[in-house]
Amino acid sequence: MDPRHDSRPLPEAARTAPLSTAQERLWFIDAAAPGSAAYNVPLLLRWRGAVDVAALTKALTAVTARHEVLRTVYALRDGQPVQIVVDAHPVPVDTVACAAHPRPEAIDREARRPFDLAARPPLRCTVWQGAPEGDLVLLNIHHIAVDGWSLLPLFTDLAEAYGAAVDGAAPHLPDLPLQYTDYAALEKEACASPAILRKLAERADQLLSCPGHLVLGERKAHSLVPEGARRGAQHTFRLDPNLWTDVADLAARLRATPYTVLLAAFQTVVQRWSARERFILGTVAADRQLPDLEKLVGFFVNTVPLICHPEPDQSFEELCLQVRAEAYRALTLSRLPYDRLSAAAAPGRAEAGLGPLVEIGFGLQNMPAPPTDGSVAWEAPELLPTGSAKFGLLLLVEEGPDGVRGTVEYDLDLYGPELAESVAEQFQALLAAALADPTCALRRLPLTRRPPGAAHPGIVQGERRDLVAERLALLATGHGGNRS
């Protein structure tokens, strides 16, 4: 059922509250690109057997009763977006009968079906019944109500509620000390404080020292589109387990984190592709500083710009220490709203056709995983792609129970699959070489894999172009680089 044509009555509103700054950003993105699936979070669950639909309905109802953000709609009041929490109500579960495994196109179509945030709460559930290997459940939530750290409390509560419903018992889901509207009010008050406003101005001045319009290679000619309307695709890869062990070992030796080591490698790859001396990358941080927020489902993340300045003559471990310092500095400012920071640091970018402050992003996802053992009725949830992109290019590294996976998500109107595949391969090659010799100068780290003793290869852009002579020599002498 299309949410824009859903005739089921909406429960009465319980109360109205302001949006958090992170929610405001998504609300404006959704308003600028209505009908987009860019911020859908489609979670596919493979059931161990048949779904008890009545029990699942009761379980979802109990979970949404506990987490108000999952039964919230969004509207304009006096020219400002607000969230309207509706009373707890039964959550509808749509069912589809199938004699075999459902067609992937049918699942993708449901995963990419847009939400109407003003008309219905941001949660939908569809069950495909009858597949030989077990039923499939698609739990689709808009990002305005959930983030990666929310998956643990969400699925922990769902497992408790579903098991209780199957047994005909009441779930043990006590009231939470805070709801998302409480957090939004506290966060909006904090963001209006003189201290935050002063830090925002200071950080904006620092970001202004970095040139914008970060480009990898020769990207396609394009016109700017609203952020939520980016067409995207993904390239995925598996990180070698031994490489991941080496990442952890170097991080421990440098008193850093795996995030620092991975970001240092990615920075170096980005510099090779862009020939920039200084540039900005974006990362994502979660604002869950209060202990009472740990068990709460909601959207707490913020985009944090990082200033990057890898120098060709410094060693990789020196770059790791430099990245550690910048990441610490930036993450202490992670509560600065990205939209306000972007407006202050990059005024007039859209009018000049330069795009957003952050064009390229990096993230390490190592949040606690939801339970997937025999105590729950389903296997590990799978996050489905939505055919969209949130940045020009984003590298995500995710640590999971089956190893470490990397994903390069890219804007199809800017880059092609060949570039995404090359970035993934070169990231792994450079990381492996850097871990083998952390004292090696950045300029000497290869972007291609080679057997021991082989001649040092050229640094390639895509499949052909050699950037050693063209770019890195210029950077080393201080005469090169795109400073525009």
QUIFEN-V477853 format. One record per residue. N is the residue number from 1. RES is the residue in one small letter. OMEGA is omega in degrees with one decimal (NA if undefined). NEAR is the number of other ideal C-beta (glycine too) atoms within 8 Angstrom. D_CENTER is the distance of its C-alpha to the mean C-alpha in Angstrom with 2 decimals. Layout:
n=N res=RES omega=OMEGA near=NEAR d_center=D_CENTER
n=N res=RES omega=OMEGA near=NEAR d_center=D_CENTER
This chain:
n=1 res=m omega=179.3 near=5 d_center=27.38
n=2 res=d omega=-177.2 near=6 d_center=25.77
n=3 res=p omega=179.8 near=12 d_center=24.57
n=4 res=r omega=178.0 near=7 d_center=26.23
n=5 res=h omega=-178.9 near=6 d_center=29.50
n=6 res=d omega=-175.8 near=9 d_center=29.27
n=7 res=s omega=-179.9 near=3 d_center=32.70
n=8 res=r omega=-176.2 near=5 d_center=32.16
n=9 res=p omega=177.4 near=3 d_center=33.03
n=10 res=l omega=178.8 near=7 d_center=30.44
n=11 res=p omega=-179.2 near=9 d_center=31.46
n=12 res=e omega=179.8 near=5 d_center=32.85
n=13 res=a omega=176.9 near=9 d_center=30.71
n=14 res=a omega=178.7 near=7 d_center=30.88
n=15 res=r omega=179.6 near=7 d_center=29.83
n=16 res=t omega=-177.6 near=8 d_center=27.98
n=17 res=a omega=176.4 near=10 d_center=25.68
n=18 res=p omega=174.2 near=9 d_center=23.68
n=19 res=l omega=167.7 near=12 d_center=19.94
n=20 res=s omega=179.4 near=13 d_center=17.80
n=21 res=t omega=177.2 near=13 d_center=16.76
n=22 res=a omega=177.1 near=12 d_center=13.05
n=23 res=q omega=178.9 near=14 d_center=14.49
n=24 res=e omega=-179.5 near=11 d_center=16.88
n=25 res=r omega=179.8 near=11 d_center=14.39
n=26 res=l omega=179.5 near=13 d_center=12.95
n=27 res=w omega=179.8 near=13 d_center=16.62
n=28 res=f omega=175.4 near=10 d_center=17.83
n=29 res=i omega=179.9 near=14 d_center=15.32
n=30 res=d omega=179.0 near=14 d_center=16.52
n=31 res=a omega=-179.4 near=7 d_center=20.05
n=32 res=a omega=-178.7 near=10 d_center=19.91
n=33 res=a omega=-178.8 near=13 d_center=18.68
n=34 res=p omega=-178.6 near=7 d_center=20.17
n=35 res=g omega=179.4 near=4 d_center=19.87
n=36 res=s omega=174.9 near=12 d_center=16.42
n=37 res=a omega=-173.3 near=11 d_center=14.13
n=38 res=a omega=-177.4 near=15 d_center=11.02
n=39 res=y omega=165.0 near=12 d_center=9.68
n=40 res=n omega=173.2 near=15 d_center=11.45
n=41 res=v omega=-176.8 near=10 d_center=10.24
n=42 res=p omega=-176.0 near=13 d_center=13.19
n=43 res=l omega=-177.8 near=13 d_center=14.19
n=44 res=l omega=180.0 near=13 d_center=17.33
n=45 res=l omega=176.4 near=12 d_center=19.84
n=46 res=r omega=-175.5 near=10 d_center=22.87
n=47 res=w omega=175.5 near=12 d_center=25.72
n=48 res=r omega=-177.1 near=7 d_center=28.44
n=49 res=g omega=-176.9 near=6 d_center=31.21
n=50 res=a omega=177.1 near=7 d_center=31.74
n=51 res=v omega=169.2 near=10 d_center=29.78
n=52 res=d omega=-172.0 near=9 d_center=31.98
n=53 res=v omega=178.7 near=10 d_center=30.81
n=54 res=a omega=178.4 near=7 d_center=32.86
n=55 res=a omega=179.0 near=10 d_center=31.40
n=56 res=l omega=177.8 near=15 d_center=27.81
n=57 res=t omega=178.5 near=12 d_center=28.65
n=58 res=k omega=-178.3 near=10 d_center=30.09
n=59 res=a omega=178.9 near=14 d_center=27.17
n=60 res=l omega=177.9 near=14 d_center=24.59
n=61 res=t omega=179.0 near=12 d_center=27.08
n=62 res=a omega=-179.7 near=14 d_center=27.36
n=63 res=v omega=179.4 near=14 d_center=23.62
n=64 res=t omega=174.4 near=14 d_center=23.27
n=65 res=a omega=-179.5 near=9 d_center=26.45
n=66 res=r omega=-176.5 near=9 d_center=24.96
n=67 res=h omega=-174.5 near=16 d_center=21.61
n=68 res=e omega=-175.8 near=10 d_center=22.63
n=69 res=v omega=179.2 near=15 d_center=19.23
n=70 res=l omega=175.2 near=14 d_center=19.36
n=71 res=r omega=-176.9 near=14 d_center=22.68
n=72 res=t omega=172.0 near=14 d_center=22.00
n=73 res=v omega=-171.8 near=12 d_center=22.57
n=74 res=y omega=-176.0 near=13 d_center=22.16
n=75 res=a omega=174.8 near=8 d_center=25.04
n=76 res=l omega=174.2 near=7 d_center=26.80
n=77 res=r omega=-179.1 near=8 d_center=29.50
n=78 res=d omega=177.2 near=4 d_center=31.66
n=79 res=g omega=-179.1 near=4 d_center=29.23
n=80 res=q omega=176.0 near=7 d_center=26.25
n=81 res=p omega=177.6 near=12 d_center=23.40
n=82 res=v omega=173.3 near=12 d_center=23.90
n=83 res=q omega=-176.5 near=15 d_center=22.70
n=84 res=i omega=-179.4 near=11 d_center=25.49
n=85 res=v omega=179.4 near=13 d_center=25.51
n=86 res=v omega=-179.9 near=13 d_center=27.78
n=87 res=d omega=177.3 near=8 d_center=30.02
n=88 res=a omega=-175.4 near=7 d_center=29.08
n=89 res=h omega=177.6 near=9 d_center=30.05
n=90 res=p omega=179.2 near=5 d_center=29.99
n=91 res=v omega=-179.8 near=10 d_center=26.77
n=92 res=p omega=175.8 near=7 d_center=27.81
n=93 res=v omega=178.1 near=11 d_center=27.00
n=94 res=d omega=-179.2 near=9 d_center=27.67
n=95 res=t omega=177.7 near=9 d_center=29.36
n=96 res=v omega=178.7 near=10 d_center=30.05
n=97 res=a omega=178.2 near=6 d_center=32.90
n=98 res=c omega=180.0 near=10 d_center=32.69
n=99 res=a omega=179.1 near=4 d_center=35.23
n=100 res=a omega=178.3 near=6 d_center=32.90
n=101 res=h omega=-179.3 near=7 d_center=29.22
n=102 res=p omega=-180.0 near=11 d_center=27.63
n=103 res=r omega=179.7 near=6 d_center=26.97
n=104 res=p omega=-180.0 near=6 d_center=23.41
n=105 res=e omega=-179.7 near=6 d_center=23.78
n=106 res=a omega=178.6 near=10 d_center=24.52
n=107 res=i omega=179.6 near=14 d_center=21.41
n=108 res=d omega=-179.4 near=10 d_center=19.23
n=109 res=r omega=178.8 near=8 d_center=21.19
n=110 res=e omega=179.1 near=11 d_center=20.57
n=111 res=a omega=-175.3 near=15 d_center=16.82
n=112 res=r omega=177.7 near=11 d_center=16.71
n=113 res=r omega=-172.8 near=12 d_center=19.30
n=114 res=p omega=174.2 near=11 d_center=18.32
n=115 res=f omega=167.9 near=11 d_center=18.70
n=116 res=d omega=-171.7 near=8 d_center=21.36
n=117 res=l omega=179.8 near=11 d_center=20.18
n=118 res=a omega=-171.6 near=6 d_center=23.75
n=119 res=a omega=-174.1 near=9 d_center=25.49
n=120 res=r omega=172.5 near=9 d_center=23.83
n=121 res=p omega=-169.6 near=9 d_center=21.60
n=122 res=p omega=179.4 near=13 d_center=17.94
n=123 res=l omega=176.5 near=14 d_center=18.61
n=124 res=r omega=178.1 near=11 d_center=20.44
n=125 res=c omega=176.5 near=14 d_center=21.91
n=126 res=t omega=179.5 near=12 d_center=23.72
n=127 res=v omega=170.8 near=15 d_center=25.85
n=128 res=w omega=-174.7 near=15 d_center=27.41
n=129 res=q omega=171.3 near=12 d_center=30.64
n=130 res=g omega=178.5 near=7 d_center=33.06
n=131 res=a omega=-175.2 near=12 d_center=31.17
n=132 res=p omega=-176.5 near=5 d_center=33.32
n=133 res=e omega=178.9 near=5 d_center=30.66
n=134 res=g omega=179.8 near=10 d_center=29.45
n=135 res=d omega=176.3 near=12 d_center=27.93
n=136 res=l omega=178.3 near=13 d_center=24.35
n=137 res=v omega=174.8 near=14 d_center=22.38
n=138 res=l omega=175.5 near=17 d_center=19.43
n=139 res=l omega=-175.6 near=11 d_center=17.80
n=140 res=n omega=-176.2 near=14 d_center=15.82
n=141 res=i omega=174.6 near=13 d_center=14.25
n=142 res=h omega=-175.9 near=13 d_center=12.99
n=143 res=h omega=-179.2 near=11 d_center=9.81
n=144 res=i omega=-177.6 near=12 d_center=12.50
n=145 res=a omega=-173.1 near=14 d_center=13.84
n=146 res=v omega=171.0 near=15 d_center=11.29
n=147 res=d omega=-176.0 near=10 d_center=8.25
n=148 res=g omega=-179.8 near=8 d_center=7.81
n=149 res=w omega=179.8 near=10 d_center=10.93
n=150 res=s omega=-173.5 near=12 d_center=12.73
n=151 res=l omega=179.1 near=13 d_center=13.22
n=152 res=l omega=177.9 near=11 d_center=16.02
n=153 res=p omega=-179.4 near=12 d_center=18.12
n=154 res=l omega=-175.7 near=13 d_center=17.51
n=155 res=f omega=172.6 near=12 d_center=18.82
n=156 res=t omega=178.7 near=10 d_center=21.32
n=157 res=d omega=179.9 near=14 d_center=22.83
n=158 res=l omega=178.3 near=11 d_center=22.83
n=159 res=a omega=177.9 near=12 d_center=24.66
n=160 res=e omega=-176.3 near=11 d_center=27.16
n=161 res=a omega=-179.7 near=15 d_center=27.81
n=162 res=y omega=178.3 near=13 d_center=28.19
n=163 res=g omega=178.6 near=11 d_center=30.51
n=164 res=a omega=-179.1 near=13 d_center=32.56
n=165 res=a omega=176.9 near=16 d_center=32.85
n=166 res=v omega=-178.8 near=8 d_center=34.07
n=167 res=d omega=-179.1 near=6 d_center=36.63
n=168 res=g omega=-177.9 near=4 d_center=37.67
n=169 res=a omega=176.1 near=6 d_center=36.72
n=170 res=a omega=-179.6 near=4 d_center=34.77
n=171 res=p omega=176.2 near=12 d_center=31.39
n=172 res=h omega=-179.9 near=6 d_center=31.17
n=173 res=l omega=-177.4 near=10 d_center=28.41
n=174 res=p omega=178.9 near=4 d_center=29.80
n=175 res=d omega=178.2 near=4 d_center=28.79
n=176 res=l omega=-178.7 near=10 d_center=25.94
n=177 res=p omega=177.7 near=4 d_center=27.04
n=178 res=l omega=169.7 near=10 d_center=24.48
n=179 res=q omega=-175.5 near=11 d_center=22.77
n=180 res=y omega=178.4 near=16 d_center=19.78
n=181 res=t omega=176.0 near=12 d_center=22.35
n=182 res=d omega=177.9 near=8 d_center=23.91
n=183 res=y omega=-177.7 near=15 d_center=20.79
n=184 res=a omega=179.6 near=14 d_center=20.30
n=185 res=a omega=179.0 near=10 d_center=23.95
n=186 res=l omega=-177.0 near=8 d_center=23.82
n=187 res=e omega=178.8 near=12 d_center=20.79
n=188 res=k omega=178.3 near=11 d_center=22.40
n=189 res=e omega=-179.6 near=8 d_center=25.63
n=190 res=a omega=-177.3 near=9 d_center=24.20
n=191 res=c omega=178.6 near=11 d_center=22.54
n=192 res=a omega=-177.2 near=7 d_center=26.01
n=193 res=s omega=178.2 near=8 d_center=27.79
n=194 res=p omega=-178.5 near=5 d_center=29.72
n=195 res=a omega=179.6 near=6 d_center=28.06
n=196 res=i omega=-179.8 near=12 d_center=24.52
n=197 res=l omega=177.6 near=9 d_center=26.00
n=198 res=r omega=178.9 near=8 d_center=27.81
n=199 res=k omega=179.2 near=10 d_center=24.82
n=200 res=l omega=179.5 near=13 d_center=22.90
n=201 res=a omega=179.6 near=9 d_center=25.90
n=202 res=e omega=-179.0 near=8 d_center=26.23
n=203 res=r omega=177.9 near=12 d_center=22.67
n=204 res=a omega=177.7 near=11 d_center=22.97
n=205 res=d omega=178.0 near=9 d_center=26.18
n=206 res=q omega=-178.0 near=8 d_center=24.62
n=207 res=l omega=178.7 near=14 d_center=21.92
n=208 res=l omega=179.5 near=8 d_center=24.76
n=209 res=s omega=-179.7 near=7 d_center=26.29
n=210 res=c omega=176.7 near=9 d_center=23.67
n=211 res=p omega=179.3 near=9 d_center=24.23
n=212 res=g omega=175.7 near=11 d_center=21.64
n=213 res=h omega=179.9 near=8 d_center=21.12
n=214 res=l omega=-175.6 near=12 d_center=19.53
n=215 res=v omega=174.5 near=9 d_center=20.46
n=216 res=l omega=179.5 near=13 d_center=20.27
n=217 res=g omega=-179.9 near=9 d_center=23.69
n=218 res=e omega=-175.6 near=3 d_center=25.34
n=219 res=r omega=-176.6 near=10 d_center=22.75
n=220 res=k omega=171.1 near=7 d_center=24.02
n=221 res=a omega=-175.2 near=2 d_center=25.79
n=222 res=h omega=169.8 near=8 d_center=23.90
n=223 res=s omega=-177.3 near=3 d_center=24.10
n=224 res=l omega=175.9 near=6 d_center=21.39
n=225 res=v omega=176.0 near=9 d_center=19.74
n=226 res=p omega=-173.9 near=7 d_center=17.93
n=227 res=e omega=-177.8 near=11 d_center=14.19
n=228 res=g omega=-176.4 near=12 d_center=13.70
n=229 res=a omega=179.4 near=10 d_center=16.26
n=230 res=r omega=171.7 near=13 d_center=14.76
n=231 res=r omega=-174.4 near=10 d_center=15.85
n=232 res=g omega=174.4 near=15 d_center=13.61
n=233 res=a omega=-176.4 near=12 d_center=14.18
n=234 res=q omega=168.2 near=10 d_center=12.98
n=235 res=h omega=-177.2 near=11 d_center=15.02
n=236 res=t omega=178.5 near=8 d_center=14.71
n=237 res=f omega=177.3 near=11 d_center=16.92
n=238 res=r omega=177.5 near=8 d_center=18.14
n=239 res=l omega=-179.5 near=12 d_center=18.73
n=240 res=d omega=-178.7 near=8 d_center=22.36
n=241 res=p omega=178.8 near=8 d_center=22.98
n=242 res=n omega=178.0 near=6 d_center=25.56
n=243 res=l omega=179.6 near=12 d_center=23.23
n=244 res=w omega=176.1 near=13 d_center=20.78
n=245 res=t omega=178.8 near=8 d_center=23.90
n=246 res=d omega=176.4 near=9 d_center=24.94
n=247 res=v omega=-179.3 near=13 d_center=21.64
n=248 res=a omega=-179.3 near=9 d_center=22.22
n=249 res=d omega=179.7 near=8 d_center=25.90
n=250 res=l omega=178.6 near=14 d_center=25.46
n=251 res=a omega=-179.7 near=13 d_center=22.98
n=252 res=a omega=-179.3 near=7 d_center=25.56
n=253 res=r omega=-179.3 near=6 d_center=28.38
n=254 res=l omega=-175.5 near=12 d_center=26.81
n=255 res=r omega=179.2 near=4 d_center=25.84
n=256 res=a omega=179.4 near=11 d_center=22.23
n=257 res=t omega=173.7 near=7 d_center=19.12
n=258 res=p omega=177.1 near=11 d_center=17.61
n=259 res=y omega=-179.1 near=8 d_center=14.64
n=260 res=t omega=-178.1 near=14 d_center=17.44
n=261 res=v omega=-179.4 near=16 d_center=19.11
n=262 res=l omega=179.9 near=13 d_center=16.22
n=263 res=l omega=177.1 near=15 d_center=15.25
n=264 res=a omega=178.5 near=15 d_center=19.00
n=265 res=a omega=-178.9 near=13 d_center=19.27
n=266 res=f omega=176.2 near=12 d_center=16.50
n=267 res=q omega=-178.0 near=13 d_center=18.14
n=268 res=t omega=177.0 near=15 d_center=21.39
n=269 res=v omega=179.6 near=13 d_center=20.32
n=270 res=v omega=179.2 near=15 d_center=18.94
n=271 res=q omega=178.8 near=14 d_center=22.28
n=272 res=r omega=-177.8 near=14 d_center=24.25
n=273 res=w omega=-172.3 near=10 d_center=22.75
n=274 res=s omega=-175.4 near=11 d_center=22.95
n=275 res=a omega=177.4 near=12 d_center=26.07
n=276 res=r omega=172.7 near=12 d_center=24.86
n=277 res=e omega=178.6 near=8 d_center=26.30
n=278 res=r omega=179.8 near=9 d_center=23.80
n=279 res=f omega=-178.6 near=13 d_center=20.44
n=280 res=i omega=168.3 near=14 d_center=17.22
n=281 res=l omega=177.1 near=15 d_center=13.78
n=282 res=g omega=172.0 near=14 d_center=10.72
n=283 res=t omega=-175.7 near=13 d_center=8.64
n=284 res=v omega=178.5 near=10 d_center=6.88
n=285 res=a omega=179.8 near=9 d_center=9.57
n=286 res=a omega=-179.2 near=10 d_center=10.63
n=287 res=d omega=177.8 near=11 d_center=14.07
n=288 res=r omega=-174.3 near=8 d_center=15.92
n=289 res=q omega=179.4 near=4 d_center=19.01
n=290 res=l omega=179.1 near=7 d_center=21.52
n=291 res=p omega=-178.1 near=4 d_center=22.53
n=292 res=d omega=-179.8 near=8 d_center=23.09
n=293 res=l omega=-173.1 near=12 d_center=19.39
n=294 res=e omega=-176.9 near=7 d_center=18.63
n=295 res=k omega=-175.4 near=5 d_center=19.75
n=296 res=l omega=171.8 near=14 d_center=18.42
n=297 res=v omega=179.0 near=11 d_center=15.93
n=298 res=g omega=-178.1 near=13 d_center=14.13
n=299 res=f omega=-172.6 near=15 d_center=11.40
n=300 res=f omega=-170.4 near=13 d_center=11.68
n=301 res=v omega=-179.3 near=11 d_center=8.77
n=302 res=n omega=174.8 near=15 d_center=9.78
n=303 res=t omega=-176.1 near=10 d_center=9.20
n=304 res=v omega=177.6 near=13 d_center=11.90
n=305 res=p omega=178.6 near=15 d_center=14.06
n=306 res=l omega=176.3 near=12 d_center=15.81
n=307 res=i omega=-175.9 near=12 d_center=19.29
n=308 res=c omega=-178.7 near=13 d_center=20.02
n=309 res=h omega=176.7 near=7 d_center=23.64
n=310 res=p omega=-178.8 near=12 d_center=24.39
n=311 res=e omega=-173.2 near=7 d_center=28.15
n=312 res=p omega=-176.6 near=10 d_center=29.67
n=313 res=d omega=178.3 near=7 d_center=32.44
n=314 res=q omega=-179.7 near=10 d_center=30.51
n=315 res=s omega=179.9 near=10 d_center=29.77
n=316 res=f omega=-179.2 near=15 d_center=26.42
n=317 res=e omega=173.5 near=10 d_center=26.95
n=318 res=e omega=176.6 near=8 d_center=27.88
n=319 res=l omega=178.2 near=15 d_center=24.64
n=320 res=c omega=179.1 near=16 d_center=22.80
n=321 res=l omega=177.4 near=10 d_center=24.82
n=322 res=q omega=178.7 near=12 d_center=24.12
n=323 res=v omega=178.2 near=14 d_center=20.33
n=324 res=r omega=-179.1 near=12 d_center=20.77
n=325 res=a omega=-179.3 near=8 d_center=22.69
n=326 res=e omega=179.1 near=11 d_center=20.38
n=327 res=a omega=177.6 near=13 d_center=17.26
n=328 res=y omega=-179.7 near=8 d_center=19.47
n=329 res=r omega=-177.3 near=8 d_center=20.77
n=330 res=a omega=-176.4 near=13 d_center=17.49
n=331 res=l omega=172.2 near=9 d_center=15.98
n=332 res=t omega=177.5 near=6 d_center=19.30
n=333 res=l omega=-173.2 near=10 d_center=18.57
n=334 res=s omega=179.2 near=10 d_center=15.06
n=335 res=r omega=176.5 near=10 d_center=16.70
n=336 res=l omega=-176.3 near=12 d_center=17.73
n=337 res=p omega=-174.9 near=12 d_center=16.18
n=338 res=y omega=-178.4 near=12 d_center=14.31
n=339 res=d omega=-179.4 near=10 d_center=16.35
n=340 res=r omega=177.6 near=11 d_center=19.55
n=341 res=l omega=179.5 near=15 d_center=18.93
n=342 res=s omega=179.7 near=13 d_center=18.19
n=343 res=a omega=-178.8 near=8 d_center=21.33
n=344 res=a omega=-174.7 near=10 d_center=23.38
n=345 res=a omega=-175.0 near=13 d_center=22.36
n=346 res=a omega=-179.7 near=13 d_center=22.39
n=347 res=p omega=176.1 near=6 d_center=24.94
n=348 res=g omega=-177.8 near=6 d_center=26.01
n=349 res=r omega=-177.9 near=12 d_center=23.30
n=350 res=a omega=-178.9 near=8 d_center=22.91
n=351 res=e omega=179.6 near=5 d_center=26.70
n=352 res=a omega=179.9 near=6 d_center=27.13
n=353 res=g omega=-175.6 near=6 d_center=24.79
n=354 res=l omega=177.8 near=8 d_center=22.52
n=355 res=g omega=-173.7 near=10 d_center=19.14
n=356 res=p omega=177.9 near=8 d_center=16.55
n=357 res=l omega=179.5 near=12 d_center=16.74
n=358 res=v omega=178.4 near=13 d_center=13.55
n=359 res=e omega=-176.0 near=12 d_center=13.84
n=360 res=i omega=-176.9 near=14 d_center=12.26
n=361 res=g omega=176.4 near=14 d_center=9.16
n=362 res=f omega=176.6 near=13 d_center=8.86
n=363 res=g omega=171.2 near=10 d_center=7.17
n=364 res=l omega=-179.4 near=12 d_center=9.20
n=365 res=q omega=-179.6 near=9 d_center=8.37
n=366 res=n omega=178.3 near=6 d_center=11.88
n=367 res=m omega=180.0 near=8 d_center=12.07
n=368 res=p omega=-177.7 near=5 d_center=15.29
n=369 res=a omega=174.9 near=10 d_center=15.54
n=370 res=p omega=178.4 near=11 d_center=17.27
n=371 res=p omega=179.3 near=9 d_center=20.98
n=372 res=t omega=-177.9 near=9 d_center=21.98
n=373 res=d omega=-176.9 near=5 d_center=25.57
n=374 res=g omega=-179.8 near=3 d_center=28.71
n=375 res=s omega=178.7 near=6 d_center=28.48
n=376 res=v omega=-172.8 near=9 d_center=25.99
n=377 res=a omega=-174.7 near=9 d_center=26.82
n=378 res=w omega=175.2 near=10 d_center=23.80
n=379 res=e omega=-176.4 near=6 d_center=22.04
n=380 res=a omega=178.7 near=8 d_center=18.47
n=381 res=p omega=179.0 near=11 d_center=16.07
n=382 res=e omega=177.3 near=8 d_center=14.52
n=383 res=l omega=-176.5 near=7 d_center=11.33
n=384 res=l omega=175.1 near=11 d_center=12.87
n=385 res=p omega=-177.6 near=7 d_center=11.91
n=386 res=t omega=-179.5 near=11 d_center=12.67
n=387 res=g omega=-178.0 near=9 d_center=14.26
n=388 res=s omega=178.1 near=11 d_center=12.13
n=389 res=a omega=-179.6 near=15 d_center=10.04
n=390 res=k omega=177.3 near=10 d_center=8.10
n=391 res=f omega=170.6 near=12 d_center=9.87
n=392 res=g omega=174.0 near=13 d_center=13.15
n=393 res=l omega=-178.9 near=18 d_center=11.73
n=394 res=l omega=172.4 near=14 d_center=8.66
n=395 res=l omega=175.7 near=14 d_center=9.56
n=396 res=l omega=173.2 near=11 d_center=7.65
n=397 res=v omega=-173.1 near=12 d_center=10.38
n=398 res=e omega=177.0 near=11 d_center=10.59
n=399 res=e omega=-178.3 near=8 d_center=13.84
n=400 res=g omega=-178.4 near=9 d_center=15.40
n=401 res=p omega=-179.3 near=5 d_center=18.99
n=402 res=d omega=177.5 near=3 d_center=19.81
n=403 res=g omega=-176.2 near=8 d_center=18.73
n=404 res=v omega=-178.3 near=11 d_center=15.99
n=405 res=r omega=174.5 near=11 d_center=14.10
n=406 res=g omega=177.3 near=15 d_center=12.53
n=407 res=t omega=170.8 near=12 d_center=10.77
n=408 res=v omega=176.0 near=15 d_center=11.47
n=409 res=e omega=-173.9 near=12 d_center=10.06
n=410 res=y omega=178.9 near=16 d_center=12.62
n=411 res=d omega=-175.5 near=12 d_center=14.42
n=412 res=l omega=178.9 near=11 d_center=17.65
n=413 res=d omega=179.6 near=8 d_center=19.69
n=414 res=l omega=-173.3 near=10 d_center=19.14
n=415 res=y omega=179.7 near=13 d_center=19.00
n=416 res=g omega=-178.7 near=7 d_center=20.42
n=417 res=p omega=-180.0 near=7 d_center=19.80
n=418 res=e omega=179.2 near=8 d_center=22.28
n=419 res=l omega=-179.6 near=14 d_center=20.36
n=420 res=a omega=178.9 near=15 d_center=17.10
n=421 res=e omega=179.4 near=10 d_center=19.37
n=422 res=s omega=179.1 near=12 d_center=21.20
n=423 res=v omega=179.8 near=14 d_center=18.28
n=424 res=a omega=-178.4 near=13 d_center=17.27
n=425 res=e omega=-177.5 near=11 d_center=20.96
n=426 res=q omega=174.6 near=12 d_center=21.74
n=427 res=f omega=-179.6 near=13 d_center=18.97
n=428 res=q omega=-179.2 near=14 d_center=20.50
n=429 res=a omega=-179.4 near=12 d_center=24.01
n=430 res=l omega=179.1 near=14 d_center=23.70
n=431 res=l omega=179.9 near=13 d_center=22.03
n=432 res=a omega=179.9 near=11 d_center=24.88
n=433 res=a omega=-179.7 near=11 d_center=27.49
n=434 res=a omega=179.7 near=14 d_center=26.21
n=435 res=l omega=178.2 near=11 d_center=26.23
n=436 res=a omega=179.2 near=5 d_center=29.68
n=437 res=d omega=-177.1 near=7 d_center=30.98
n=438 res=p omega=179.2 near=10 d_center=28.89
n=439 res=t omega=-178.9 near=6 d_center=31.87
n=440 res=c omega=176.6 near=11 d_center=31.69
n=441 res=a omega=-177.6 near=9 d_center=31.32
n=442 res=l omega=-177.2 near=14 d_center=28.15
n=443 res=r omega=-176.0 near=8 d_center=30.39
n=444 res=r omega=179.9 near=7 d_center=31.70
n=445 res=l omega=-176.4 near=12 d_center=28.51
n=446 res=p omega=173.6 near=12 d_center=28.48
n=447 res=l omega=177.8 near=11 d_center=25.78
n=448 res=t omega=177.6 near=9 d_center=27.64
n=449 res=r omega=178.8 near=7 d_center=28.77
n=450 res=r omega=177.7 near=8 d_center=32.50
n=451 res=p omega=178.7 near=4 d_center=35.10
n=452 res=p omega=177.8 near=3 d_center=36.81
n=453 res=g omega=-179.5 near=3 d_center=39.53
n=454 res=a omega=178.4 near=7 d_center=38.38
n=455 res=a omega=-179.8 near=4 d_center=38.67
n=456 res=h omega=-176.6 near=6 d_center=35.75
n=457 res=p omega=172.0 near=10 d_center=34.00
n=458 res=g omega=176.0 near=6 d_center=33.13
n=459 res=i omega=-172.2 near=12 d_center=29.65
n=460 res=v omega=171.5 near=13 d_center=28.71
n=461 res=q omega=-172.2 near=11 d_center=26.55
n=462 res=g omega=-175.8 near=9 d_center=25.75
n=463 res=e omega=-166.8 near=5 d_center=28.84
n=464 res=r omega=-162.4 near=6 d_center=31.72
n=465 res=r omega=179.5 near=7 d_center=31.49
n=466 res=d omega=-177.1 near=10 d_center=32.50
n=467 res=l omega=-177.2 near=13 d_center=30.90
n=468 res=v omega=-178.4 near=9 d_center=32.92
n=469 res=a omega=-173.2 near=6 d_center=35.90
n=470 res=e omega=-167.7 near=8 d_center=34.18
n=471 res=r omega=-169.9 near=12 d_center=31.41
n=472 res=l omega=177.0 near=11 d_center=31.39
n=473 res=a omega=177.8 near=10 d_center=35.09
n=474 res=l omega=177.8 near=11 d_center=34.71
n=475 res=l omega=-176.3 near=13 d_center=31.91
n=476 res=a omega=-179.3 near=9 d_center=34.11
n=477 res=t omega=178.7 near=7 d_center=37.05
n=478 res=g omega=-178.4 near=5 d_center=35.12
n=479 res=h omega=-174.6 near=4 d_center=36.15
n=480 res=g omega=176.1 near=9 d_center=33.10
n=481 res=g omega=178.1 near=8 d_center=29.60
n=482 res=n omega=-177.2 near=8 d_center=28.30
n=483 res=r omega=-176.5 near=6 d_center=28.51
n=484 res=s omega=NA near=4 d_center=28.23
